[in-house]
Amino acid sequence: MNEVVGRDDLLLVTLDTLRHDVAAQLAAEGRIPHLAAHLPGGTWERRHAPGNFTYASHQAMFAGFLPTPAPPGPHPRLFAARFAGSETTAGPTWVFDTPDLVSGLAGAGYRTVCVGGVGFFNRQGALGSVLPGLFQESHWEPEFGVASPNSFEAQVACAERVVAGLPAERRLFLFLNVSAMHQPNWFHLEGATADAGDSWESHAAALEYVDRHIGRLFDAMRSRRRCFAVVCSDHGTTYGDDGYTGHRLAHEAVWTVPYAQFFLEPRTAAAQAQAQAQAEVSAR
């Protein structure tokens, strides 16, 4: 990461509440082709979440504690605050001297931008202002939230505007919290009703919806230069598993999350124009 930071743009996408088993099954069945095309080996890495609900997990990730690989460690981290005795800070780790990764990247010359999703990013109260307040620029509107059936499309459009408005020489750290998988998600499943509520299947349908539009986000982030991307869940959730529903609890479905990191290589101008045209057709 000492070579990446300062050279490439950076993208962190948290697929809020996405379960590992849902993500893994959809990838194996070919139901999320746009995401799977970027997954190393076509599969998600199985990791442990740093928290069991959105606020706790993101506070940890913004301190450099991304989801931990599931096999026994120690596992060197990509980013870490300078901290005496840290056993997960190694030579390749990018070390920052600020309290959080966001301000550390700002100090390294990055424009830091948050495109919020769930309520912890909506700035509608003191608590909802903490996480977006770490960034130089933050965006949230009701259409980005959990109750919007078109939330991810609206978030991607916002991200595209951010990228288009940034000077070419300025490096970008873009964070996007995807709200679509979070409850309520029943409206993403064809034939489902509000009375029936959310389910494993509607959660999966929400991920398929995200996959249909995430190519636009990737294309925007690779349009200026190479981009290093991390796409992961912050925690999972339960749908009646062992009697549990929801998250903020200690259950395998909550603690186990999908994770991927990869580079988005820049496209030529012609390829970028073709991709944009295809995205516009798909959007119709």
C-alpha positions as CSV (number, residue, x, y, z in Angstrom):
1,M,0.0,0.0,0.0
2,N,3.0,2.3,0.3
3,E,3.2,2.2,-3.5
4,V,-0.5,2.5,-4.0
5,V,-1.3,5.5,-1.8
6,G,-0.3,8.7,-3.6
7,R,-0.3,7.0,-7.0
8,D,-3.8,5.5,-7.4
9,D,-7.3,6.6,-6.6
10,L,-9.0,4.6,-3.8
11,L,-12.5,3.1,-3.5
12,L,-14.1,1.5,-0.5
13,V,-17.6,0.1,-1.0
14,T,-19.4,-1.4,2.0
15,L,-22.3,-3.6,1.0
16,D,-24.3,-3.0,4.2
17,T,-25.5,-6.1,6.0
18,L,-24.5,-8.4,3.1
19,R,-24.3,-12.0,4.3
20,H,-21.3,-14.1,3.1
21,D,-23.5,-17.2,2.3
22,V,-25.7,-15.0,0.0
23,A,-22.8,-13.4,-1.7
24,A,-20.9,-16.7,-2.2
25,Q,-24.0,-18.6,-3.6
26,L,-24.9,-15.8,-6.0
27,A,-21.3,-15.7,-7.3
28,A,-21.2,-19.4,-7.8
29,E,-24.5,-19.4,-9.6
30,G,-23.5,-16.6,-12.0
31,R,-26.1,-14.2,-10.7
32,I,-23.8,-11.3,-10.0
33,P,-21.6,-11.3,-13.1
34,H,-20.4,-7.6,-12.8
35,L,-19.1,-8.2,-9.3
36,A,-17.8,-11.7,-10.0
37,A,-15.7,-10.4,-12.9
38,H,-13.5,-8.5,-10.4
39,L,-13.4,-11.1,-7.6
40,P,-10.0,-12.9,-7.5
41,G,-10.8,-16.4,-8.8
42,G,-14.4,-15.4,-9.2
43,T,-15.1,-16.0,-5.5
44,W,-15.5,-13.8,-2.4
45,E,-12.9,-14.1,0.4
46,R,-14.5,-15.2,3.7
47,R,-13.6,-12.7,6.5
48,H,-14.7,-11.8,10.0
49,A,-16.4,-8.4,10.5
50,P,-14.8,-5.9,12.8
51,G,-18.2,-5.1,14.3
52,N,-21.8,-6.6,14.4
53,F,-23.6,-3.4,13.3
54,T,-22.9,-0.5,11.0
55,Y,-21.6,2.2,13.4
56,A,-19.2,-0.1,15.2
57,S,-17.9,-1.8,12.1
58,H,-17.3,1.5,10.2
59,Q,-15.6,3.1,13.1
60,A,-13.2,0.2,13.1
61,M,-12.7,0.2,9.3
62,F,-12.0,3.9,9.3
63,A,-9.3,3.3,11.9
64,G,-7.7,0.8,9.5
65,F,-9.3,-2.4,10.8
66,L,-10.9,-3.9,7.6
67,P,-12.6,-7.3,7.9
68,T,-10.1,-9.9,9.1
69,P,-9.3,-13.0,7.0
70,A,-11.0,-16.0,8.5
71,P,-8.0,-18.4,8.7
72,P,-5.8,-18.0,11.9
73,G,-3.5,-15.1,11.7
74,P,-1.8,-12.8,12.3
75,H,-2.8,-11.0,9.1
76,P,-1.0,-7.8,8.1
77,R,-3.3,-4.9,7.4
78,L,-3.5,-2.6,4.4
79,F,-3.7,0.5,6.5
80,A,-2.9,1.2,10.1
81,A,-2.6,4.1,12.5
82,R,0.9,4.4,14.0
83,F,0.5,2.4,17.2
84,A,3.3,0.9,19.3
85,G,3.2,-2.9,19.6
86,S,0.7,-3.4,16.7
87,E,1.1,-7.0,15.5
88,T,-0.7,-6.4,12.3
89,T,1.3,-3.5,11.0
90,A,4.0,-4.8,8.5
91,G,6.3,-3.4,5.9
92,P,3.6,-3.2,3.1
93,T,1.1,-1.5,5.5
94,W,0.5,2.2,4.8
95,V,0.8,3.9,8.2
96,F,-0.9,7.2,9.1
97,D,-0.3,9.5,12.0
98,T,-3.9,10.8,12.4
99,P,-6.7,9.2,14.4
100,D,-8.4,7.7,11.3
101,L,-7.7,6.6,7.8
102,V,-9.9,9.3,6.2
103,S,-7.9,12.2,7.7
104,G,-4.7,10.3,7.0
105,L,-5.5,10.1,3.3
106,A,-6.6,13.8,3.3
107,G,-3.2,14.6,4.7
108,A,-1.6,12.6,1.9
109,G,-3.4,14.9,-0.7
110,Y,-6.5,12.9,-1.3
111,R,-10.0,14.4,-1.7
112,T,-12.1,12.3,0.7
113,V,-15.7,11.9,-0.3
114,C,-18.5,9.9,1.4
115,V,-21.7,8.8,-0.4
116,G,-23.9,7.7,2.5
117,G,-26.6,5.1,2.6
118,V,-28.0,3.9,5.9
119,G,-29.1,6.2,8.7
120,F,-25.6,6.4,10.3
121,F,-24.6,8.6,7.3
122,N,-27.7,10.8,6.9
123,R,-26.6,13.8,9.0
124,Q,-30.1,14.1,10.3
125,G,-28.9,14.1,13.9
126,A,-25.7,14.1,15.9
127,L,-25.1,10.4,15.7
128,G,-25.8,10.3,11.9
129,S,-23.1,13.1,11.5
130,V,-20.2,11.3,13.1
131,L,-19.1,9.0,10.3
132,P,-19.7,11.4,7.3
133,G,-18.1,14.2,9.4
134,L,-14.7,12.4,8.9
135,F,-14.8,13.3,5.2
136,Q,-14.0,16.6,3.4
137,E,-17.2,16.1,1.4
138,S,-20.2,14.0,2.2
139,H,-23.5,13.3,0.3
140,W,-26.8,11.9,1.5
141,E,-30.4,12.3,0.4
142,P,-33.5,10.2,1.1
143,E,-33.2,8.5,-2.3
144,F,-29.9,7.0,-1.0
145,G,-31.6,5.4,2.0
146,V,-32.9,2.0,2.9
147,A,-36.5,2.8,2.0
148,S,-35.7,3.7,-1.6
149,P,-36.1,0.9,-4.3
150,N,-33.7,2.9,-6.5
151,S,-31.1,3.7,-3.8
152,F,-28.0,2.3,-5.5
153,E,-28.7,3.9,-8.8
154,A,-29.0,7.3,-7.1
155,Q,-25.8,6.7,-5.1
156,V,-23.9,5.8,-8.3
157,A,-25.1,8.9,-10.1
158,C,-23.8,11.0,-7.2
159,A,-20.4,9.3,-7.3
160,E,-20.3,9.9,-11.1
161,R,-20.8,13.6,-10.4
162,V,-18.1,13.7,-7.8
163,V,-15.6,12.1,-10.1
164,A,-16.5,14.4,-13.0
165,G,-16.1,17.5,-10.9
166,L,-12.7,16.7,-9.5
167,P,-9.5,18.1,-11.1
168,A,-7.7,15.4,-13.0
169,E,-4.5,15.8,-10.9
170,R,-6.3,15.4,-7.6
171,R,-6.3,11.9,-6.1
172,L,-9.7,10.6,-4.8
173,F,-10.7,8.4,-1.9
174,L,-14.4,7.6,-2.4
175,F,-16.4,5.7,0.2
176,L,-19.8,4.5,-0.7
177,N,-22.1,2.7,1.8
178,V,-24.7,0.6,-0.1
179,S,-28.0,0.6,1.6
180,A,-29.9,-1.8,-0.7
181,M,-29.4,-5.0,1.2
182,H,-30.4,-3.5,4.5
183,Q,-33.9,-4.1,5.6
184,P,-36.4,-3.3,4.2
185,N,-35.4,-5.1,1.0
186,W,-38.6,-7.1,0.2
187,F,-39.3,-4.8,-2.7
188,H,-36.3,-6.1,-4.6
189,L,-37.8,-9.6,-4.9
190,E,-40.4,-9.9,-7.7
191,G,-43.8,-10.8,-6.2
192,A,-42.9,-10.1,-2.6
193,T,-45.1,-7.9,-0.4
194,A,-44.5,-5.7,2.6
195,D,-46.7,-8.0,4.7
196,A,-44.5,-11.0,3.9
197,G,-41.5,-8.9,4.9
198,D,-37.8,-9.4,4.2
199,S,-36.1,-12.8,3.6
200,W,-32.9,-14.5,2.5
201,E,-34.3,-14.4,-1.0
202,S,-35.1,-10.7,-1.0
203,H,-31.7,-10.0,0.4
204,A,-30.2,-11.9,-2.5
205,A,-32.4,-10.1,-5.0
206,A,-31.1,-6.8,-3.6
207,L,-27.5,-7.9,-4.3
208,E,-28.5,-8.8,-7.8
209,Y,-30.0,-5.2,-8.2
210,V,-26.7,-3.7,-7.0
211,D,-24.7,-5.9,-9.4
212,R,-26.8,-4.5,-12.3
213,H,-25.5,-1.0,-11.6
214,I,-22.1,-1.4,-10.0
215,G,-20.3,-1.4,-13.3
216,R,-21.1,2.3,-13.7
217,L,-19.4,3.0,-10.3
218,F,-16.3,1.0,-11.3
219,D,-16.1,2.7,-14.7
220,A,-16.3,6.1,-13.1
221,M,-13.5,5.3,-10.7
222,R,-11.2,3.9,-13.4
223,S,-11.9,6.9,-15.8
224,R,-9.1,9.1,-14.4
225,R,-6.3,6.6,-13.4
226,R,-5.9,3.2,-11.9
227,C,-8.0,2.7,-8.8
228,F,-7.5,0.3,-5.9
229,A,-10.9,-1.0,-4.7
230,V,-12.0,-2.8,-1.6
231,V,-15.6,-4.1,-1.7
232,C,-16.9,-5.9,1.4
233,S,-19.7,-6.2,3.8
234,D,-19.5,-4.4,7.2
235,H,-21.5,-7.2,8.9
236,G,-24.2,-9.8,8.0
237,T,-27.7,-10.2,9.3
238,T,-30.1,-12.9,10.3
239,Y,-33.5,-14.0,8.8
240,G,-34.7,-16.4,11.5
241,D,-31.4,-18.2,11.8
242,D,-31.5,-20.2,15.1
243,G,-34.4,-18.0,16.0
244,Y,-32.5,-14.7,15.5
245,T,-33.6,-11.8,13.2
246,G,-31.5,-8.8,12.4
247,H,-27.9,-8.0,13.6
248,R,-26.1,-6.4,16.5
249,L,-25.8,-9.8,17.9
250,A,-23.2,-12.7,18.0
251,H,-24.2,-15.1,15.2
252,E,-22.1,-16.7,12.5
253,A,-24.4,-15.1,9.8
254,V,-23.6,-11.7,11.3
255,W,-19.8,-12.1,11.9
256,T,-18.9,-13.7,8.6
257,V,-18.7,-11.3,5.6
258,P,-17.6,-11.4,2.0
259,Y,-14.5,-9.4,1.0
260,A,-12.6,-8.6,-2.2
261,Q,-9.8,-6.2,-3.1
262,F,-8.6,-5.6,-6.6
263,F,-7.3,-2.9,-9.1
264,L,-9.6,-1.2,-11.6
265,E,-7.3,-0.5,-14.5
266,P,-7.9,2.7,-16.6
267,R,-9.7,2.3,-19.9
268,T,-8.9,4.0,-23.1
269,A,-11.2,6.9,-24.1
270,A,-12.9,4.8,-26.8
271,A,-13.6,1.9,-24.4
272,Q,-14.9,4.3,-21.7
273,A,-17.3,5.9,-24.2
274,Q,-18.5,2.4,-25.2
275,A,-19.0,1.4,-21.6
276,Q,-21.0,4.6,-20.9
277,A,-23.2,3.9,-23.9
278,Q,-23.9,0.4,-22.7
279,A,-24.7,1.6,-19.2
280,E,-27.2,4.1,-20.6
281,V,-28.9,1.4,-22.6
282,S,-29.0,-0.9,-19.5
283,A,-30.5,2.0,-17.4
284,R,-33.4,2.3,-19.8
